[in-house]
C-alpha cells in the first residue's frame, strides 16, 4: 500500500532525487521553521512520489506555489498525482492558506496534469512567463553590454551591502513610492541571492530599482527581478542596470548557464529580448499557471468526490 507522509528536514532526505536539482536544498528548509511544505509517497520503504510547495507571502500562510510534483514513472497512472495535490490542499486549508498556484512547462505530461487540475477545480492554465536560457560563451557577445551607461546622478551598489534599515524602507515604500508588484519583490528568494551580480540602483540617495539574480544551483543563475521606479522606466535606466549585472556575472567562472525569466504580460521586455537577446539564447521555454482559492468547505467537498486508485 502507498503511504503519504508530510515530510520534515530529516525525513525528506530520501526524496531529494524526486525533484529538480535546484530545488533539492529546499527539502532542508521545510515548515514549520522553513518556507516549504513537502508531502512524499512511500511504497514499503521506497520513495515513489513527492510534491513540494513554497509559501510566498510574508505572513507565511495565505499564498502558496506548487514548485515541484513528481511520480516515479512505474507508479504513474494510478491516481497518485491527484492524491498528492488533494492532500497538500487539505494540509494548506487546515493552516488557513487562501491561494494556491502551480507553474508548469509544456511537455508530454502536460495534458495529464491539466486533466488532474480540472478534476480538482483548478482554473484553466494561462501563459505566465517565458524562460530564456543562455551560456557565458554566447552572452558575453551581447552588443548592449557596453553600449549603455548611467549618468552621474545614478549609482549602483551590491544588494548584499544594503543595511537592514534600507531594506525595511524598501518594504515600506512598496505601494506608494516605489510601486513594485509582489512578483518583482527583491525579498522573495533572499537566501539564494547571488552577491556579485545582484545590484541596487540609487538616484542620488534614494533606492529606485534593483536587479536581483539568484543562484538556483551550483552553476546556474536566474535573473529573476528587474525593477525600476515607474517614473524612471521611460528614461531607459533598466537596461544599463541589467548590463551591469551581466558584466559582473561574467567574471564568475563557476556559472555555466544563465536564465532570464520574463512575465508574459511584460510586453516591452519581451520585445527587448526578441530584438537584442534572441541570437544569443540556447533555449526558450513557456511556463503556464493554474490557480485555486482554498477554503475548508471547498476541501471537504473535494474530499467527498475523490476516489484514489492505487
Secondary structure per residue as TSV (DSSP state, phi and psi in degrees):
chain	resnum	aa	ss	phi	psi
A	1	X	-	360.0	146.6
A	2	X	E	-80.8	139.5
A	3	X	E	-119.0	125.3
A	4	X	E	-99.2	127.4
A	5	X	E	-132.6	130.2
A	6	X	E	-75.9	122.2
A	7	X	-	-89.8	155.7
A	8	X	-	-122.3	-175.7
A	9	X	T	-62.2	-24.6
A	10	X	T	-88.3	-48.1
A	11	X	T	-73.5	-11.0
A	12	X	T	-80.3	-15.1
A	13	X	G	-55.8	-42.7
A	14	X	G	-66.7	-11.4
A	15	X	G	-97.1	2.9
A	16	X	G	-59.9	-32.1
A	17	X	G	-75.6	-0.8
A	18	X	G	-104.1	19.1
A	19	X	S	-143.5	175.3
A	20	X	-	-63.2	150.0
A	21	X	G	-54.5	-38.6
A	22	X	G	-77.6	-7.7
A	23	X	G	-101.1	-5.8
A	24	X	G	-64.6	-34.9
A	25	X	G	-67.1	-21.0
A	26	X	G	-64.1	-24.4
A	27	X	G	-72.7	-4.5
A	28	X	G	-106.6	13.8
A	29	X	S	-133.6	47.8
A	30	X	B	-91.1	154.1
A	31	X	T	-60.0	153.1
A	32	X	T	-85.0	-16.3
A	33	X	T	-87.7	-24.8
A	34	X	S	-99.5	-174.2
A	35	X	S	-98.4	3.4
A	36	X	E	-123.0	154.2
A	37	X	E	-126.9	131.7
A	38	X	E	-132.8	137.1
A	39	X	E	-123.7	127.9
A	40	X	E	-114.4	162.0
A	41	X	E	-118.3	128.0
A	42	X	E	-106.0	143.1
A	43	X	E	-117.4	109.1
A	44	X	T	60.8	-113.0
A	45	X	T	-112.6	10.3
A	46	X	E	-99.5	126.3
A	47	X	E	-69.1	127.4
A	48	X	E	-127.7	-2.8
A	49	X	E	-162.1	154.2
A	50	X	E	-155.4	137.8
A	51	X	E	-125.6	136.6
A	52	X	E	-130.0	129.2
A	53	X	E	-127.3	151.8
A	54	X	E	-121.1	134.2
A	55	X	E	-75.4	126.9
A	56	X	-	-99.2	-28.1
A	57	X	S	-89.5	159.8
A	58	X	T	-67.3	-26.0
A	59	X	T	-77.5	-11.5
A	60	X	S	71.0	10.1
A	61	X	S	-133.7	-25.5
A	62	X	S	-97.6	-8.1
A	63	X	E	-143.0	121.6
A	64	X	E	-131.4	146.4
A	65	X	E	-123.3	127.8
A	66	X	E	-73.8	118.8
A	67	X	E	-105.8	-12.4
A	68	X	E	-163.2	135.6
A	69	X	E	-144.6	128.7
A	70	X	E	-149.3	135.4
A	71	X	E	-121.3	131.2
A	72	X	-	-55.2	132.1
A	73	X	G	-47.6	-44.0
A	74	X	G	-71.2	-5.0
A	75	X	G	-111.9	11.8
A	76	X	-	-80.2	166.7
A	77	X	S	61.5	33.9
A	78	X	S	-124.6	12.7
A	79	X	S	83.7	7.8
A	80	X	H	-74.0	-37.2
A	81	X	H	-63.1	-43.3
A	82	X	H	-63.5	-40.5
A	83	X	H	-69.2	-35.9
A	84	X	H	-60.8	-46.8
A	85	X	H	-62.9	-41.3
A	86	X	H	-62.5	-44.5
A	87	X	H	-67.8	-36.8
A	88	X	H	-73.1	-31.7
A	89	X	H	-61.7	-44.9
A	90	X	H	-60.2	-45.5
A	91	X	H	-62.4	-43.7
A	92	X	H	-70.1	-39.6
A	93	X	H	-62.6	-36.0
A	94	X	H	-64.0	-27.7
A	95	X	T	-97.8	16.2
A	96	X	T	68.8	24.3
A	97	X	-	-64.9	139.7
A	98	X	-	-107.0	-31.7
A	99	X	E	-136.5	130.0
A	100	X	E	-131.2	134.3
A	101	X	E	-119.5	158.0
A	102	X	E	-137.6	132.6
A	103	X	E	-106.8	139.0
A	104	X	E	-150.4	149.9
A	105	X	E	-97.9	166.1
A	106	X	-	-84.4	124.6
A	107	X	S	-155.0	-169.2
A	108	X	T	-63.9	-24.6
A	109	X	T	-95.5	-2.4
A	110	X	H	-58.1	-45.4
A	111	X	H	-59.1	-35.1
A	112	X	H	-66.7	-46.5
A	113	X	H	-60.9	-46.0
A	114	X	H	-65.0	-33.3
A	115	X	H	-65.2	-41.8
A	116	X	H	-63.9	-45.4
A	117	X	H	-60.6	-39.7
A	118	X	H	-62.9	-41.8
A	119	X	H	-65.0	-28.4
A	120	X	T	-96.7	14.7
A	121	X	T	67.7	32.4
A	122	X	-	-80.2	160.3
A	123	X	-	-69.7	159.4
A	124	X	-	-64.8	143.5
A	125	X	-	-66.4	140.8
A	126	X	E	-126.7	149.2
A	127	X	E	-62.3	125.1
A	128	X	E	-109.7	-43.1
A	129	X	E	-160.2	161.6
A	130	X	E	-111.8	137.8
A	131	X	E	-111.7	115.4
A	132	X	E	-105.5	127.4
A	133	X	E	-117.0	148.8
A	134	X	E	-154.8	178.0
A	135	X	-	-128.1	157.6
A	136	X	H	-55.4	-36.4
A	137	X	H	-61.2	-29.6
A	138	X	H	-89.5	-46.4
A	139	X	H	-68.7	-25.4
A	140	X	T	-64.9	-16.1
A	141	X	T	-93.5	4.5
A	142	X	-	-60.5	123.2
A	143	X	G	-60.8	-34.7
A	144	X	G	-75.6	-7.2
A	145	X	G	-62.6	-26.6
A	146	X	G	-123.1	14.0
A	147	X	T	-95.6	-28.2
A	148	X	-	-112.8	145.9
A	149	X	-	-144.7	163.6
A	150	X	-	-100.9	145.3
A	151	X	-	-76.7	176.3
A	152	X	T	-67.5	-12.0
A	153	X	T	-75.6	-14.9
A	154	X	E	-111.3	146.2
A	155	X	E	-135.5	141.9
A	156	X	E	-110.3	131.9
A	157	X	E	-133.8	152.0
A	158	X	E	-63.8	138.2
A	159	X	G	-58.1	-37.6
A	160	X	G	-65.7	-14.5
A	161	X	G	-89.0	-3.6
A	162	X	-	-65.5	141.5
A	163	X	-	-80.5	160.6
A	164	X	H	-60.0	-34.6
A	165	X	H	-64.3	-42.5
A	166	X	H	-66.5	-39.1
A	167	X	H	-62.1	-42.3
A	168	X	H	-64.6	-35.2
A	169	X	H	-65.0	-41.8
A	170	X	H	-60.4	-43.2
A	171	X	H	-63.7	-40.5
A	172	X	H	-71.2	-22.2
A	173	X	T	-95.0	7.4
A	174	X	T	-53.1	-48.7
A	175	X	T	-95.8	-22.8
A	176	X	T	-113.1	-32.1
A	177	X	T	-108.7	-57.3
A	178	X	S	-78.8	-36.4
A	179	X	-	57.8	52.5
A	180	X	-	-102.6	143.0
A	181	X	-	-76.6	161.6
A	182	X	G	-55.0	-39.4
A	183	X	G	-66.0	-20.4
A	184	X	G	-107.0	16.1
A	185	X	-	-62.3	134.7
A	186	X	T	-77.6	-2.1
A	187	X	T	-102.2	4.2
A	188	X	T	-65.7	-42.3
A	189	X	T	-130.3	47.9
A	190	X	G	-59.8	-28.7
A	191	X	G	-68.7	-17.5
A	192	X	G	-116.5	15.5
A	193	X	B	-62.1	132.9
A	194	X	-	-81.2	116.1
A	195	X	T	-68.0	-32.9
A	196	X	T	-77.2	-24.7
A	197	X	T	-121.3	-2.7
A	198	X	-	-87.4	118.6
A	199	X	E	-124.6	154.3
A	200	X	E	-115.6	135.4
A	201	X	E	-101.0	124.4
A	202	X	E	-109.1	140.4
A	203	X	E	-112.3	110.5
A	204	X	T	55.8	-114.6
A	205	X	T	-108.4	12.4
A	206	X	E	-110.6	137.9
A	207	X	E	-71.8	125.3
A	208	X	E	-127.2	2.8
A	209	X	E	177.4	176.0
A	210	X	E	-163.4	158.1
A	211	X	E	-125.4	110.7
A	212	X	E	-102.0	126.3
A	213	X	E	-119.0	133.9
A	214	X	E	-115.7	139.7
A	215	X	E	-88.9	107.0
A	216	X	E	-90.6	-19.1
A	217	X	E	-158.6	-177.8
A	218	X	T	-55.9	-35.8
A	219	X	T	-120.7	15.6
A	220	X	E	-133.7	132.7
A	221	X	E	-118.5	154.0
A	222	X	E	-126.4	127.4
A	223	X	E	-84.3	96.2
A	224	X	E	-101.8	-22.6
A	225	X	E	-147.8	99.8
A	226	X	E	-108.6	118.3
A	227	X	E	-140.8	138.3
A	228	X	E	-134.1	138.4
A	229	X	-	-46.2	132.7
A	230	X	H	-48.5	-43.5
A	231	X	H	-70.6	-10.3
A	232	X	H	-104.3	-6.5
A	233	X	H	-64.0	-39.4
A	234	X	T	-71.4	-10.5
A	235	X	T	-86.1	0.4
A	236	X	T	75.0	37.5
A	237	X	H	-89.5	-18.3
A	238	X	H	-69.1	-40.6
A	239	X	H	-67.8	-44.5
A	240	X	H	-59.3	-34.8
A	241	X	H	-64.4	-45.9
A	242	X	H	-62.5	-44.6
A	243	X	H	-61.4	-43.0
A	244	X	H	-62.1	-40.4
A	245	X	H	-64.3	-46.0
A	246	X	H	-62.4	-44.7
A	247	X	H	-59.6	-38.6
A	248	X	H	-69.2	-38.4
A	249	X	H	-66.6	-32.3
A	250	X	T	-64.8	-16.2
A	251	X	T	-81.9	-8.4
A	252	X	-	-95.0	105.8
A	253	X	T	-71.3	-18.2
A	254	X	T	-70.4	-25.6
A	255	X	-	-78.3	122.4
A	256	X	-	-110.4	-12.8
A	257	X	E	-149.0	138.9
A	258	X	E	-121.7	138.6
A	259	X	E	-122.4	135.0
A	260	X	E	-114.6	123.1
A	261	X	E	-105.5	120.3
A	262	X	E	-125.1	126.3
A	263	X	E	-64.7	145.8
A	264	X	T	-63.8	-24.8
A	265	X	T	-92.7	5.1
A	266	X	-	-90.3	73.3
A	267	X	H	-58.2	-44.6
A	268	X	H	-59.2	-42.0
A	269	X	H	-71.3	-36.1
A	270	X	H	-62.7	-41.3
A	271	X	H	-62.8	-39.8
A	272	X	H	-62.7	-43.0
A	273	X	I	-62.4	-45.7
A	274	X	I	-62.1	-35.7
A	275	X	I	-81.8	-38.3
A	276	X	I	-111.9	-26.9
A	277	X	I	-105.0	-24.4
A	278	X	G	-48.6	-45.9
A	279	X	G	-68.0	-11.9
A	280	X	G	-110.0	10.1
A	281	X	-	-94.0	152.3
A	282	X	S	-102.8	-21.7
A	283	X	E	-163.5	157.0
A	284	X	E	-132.4	130.4
A	285	X	E	-130.9	139.6
A	286	X	E	-95.4	141.5
A	287	X	E	-119.2	135.4
A	288	X	E	-111.1	156.1
A	289	X	E	-130.3	135.2
A	290	X	E	-122.7	148.0
A	291	X	E	-134.4	163.4
A	292	X	E	-153.1	137.0
A	293	X	E	-92.4	125.1
A	294	X	-	-98.3	148.4
A	295	X	-	-154.5	156.6
A	296	X	H	-60.5	-36.7
A	297	X	H	-66.2	-42.7
A	298	X	H	-62.1	-40.2
A	299	X	H	-63.6	-42.2
A	300	X	H	-63.5	-39.6
A	301	X	H	-65.3	-41.2
A	302	X	H	-61.6	-45.0
A	303	X	H	-61.2	-35.0
A	304	X	H	-73.3	-16.8
A	305	X	H	-97.2	-20.2
A	306	X	-	-82.7	127.4
A	307	X	-	-118.1	122.3
A	308	X	-	-103.0	129.9
A	309	X	-	-102.2	122.3
A	310	X	-	-119.3	360.0
